[in-house]
């Protein structure tokens, strides 16, 4: 089984649209993982049908036992986040889960309790099983949630004898990206012809190099910024980075998204052929086939 992550140094590059298209081209040979747990949307273009729903527990919040509490006010004085009210009620949003109040309480009236930080799901799609998640509002530990869905995806891929684990990675270079990228067989970096696009491309390439992950680059909407596209291609040549392809701007991507389909299923036109060529090139470059 080959593990592939499609990533981007920034959001909005069209990464998810390409992952959905690749999934349709693989025709059931892959288990899909949506690693963008802060804003998961791969399910929108794959016709996902929910089959499993699980709670994600990753953080703790203080709880005061009012029968044991002696109203000494020590916890309120020590809490730098002002998470404990005058009535010794803990605000779960303000509480950082540091447990300082629990350690300091002379009556041992404060305990740390796990709280639900989000949910993760297993769904069926027309292109294979999809594992995805939704992180709760203002919750942390998104890297841990990415690891959870990735591990579940790998488990299902091995159990069903799939050839690929295809991960739609989160944007940026932080902990969630590292969780989706480390240890994979290859990465496809989707960028766009803008100043921020090439800047963030360089950052995510440095992450790939750090983890020794073979990477190729695809420029999406390349024709909207010919000058920046040329700069990206020149940079890739100088750094000996292989280009998997370039995709022009096409409204078919938006129309396909509105229809809940990957663009390769929405149209058989030139844009579908170009996306297919990117997958073929990427497969050959990284020896995935």
Protein Blocks (a to p, Z undefined) as FASTA:
>chain_A
ZZdddddfbehiommmmmmmmmmmnnopaccddfblmlgcklmmnopacfbdcdddfbdc
ddddfklpgolommmmmmmnlpacfkopacfklpgolommmmmmmnlpaccddddfbdcd
ddddfkbccddddddehiahklmmmmmmmmmmmmmmmmnopabdcddddehjbfklmmmm
gopabdcddddddfklmmmmmmmmmmmmmnopacddddehklmmmmlmmmmmmmmmmnop
acfbdcdddfklmmmmmnopafklmpccfklmmmmmmmmmmmmmnopZZ
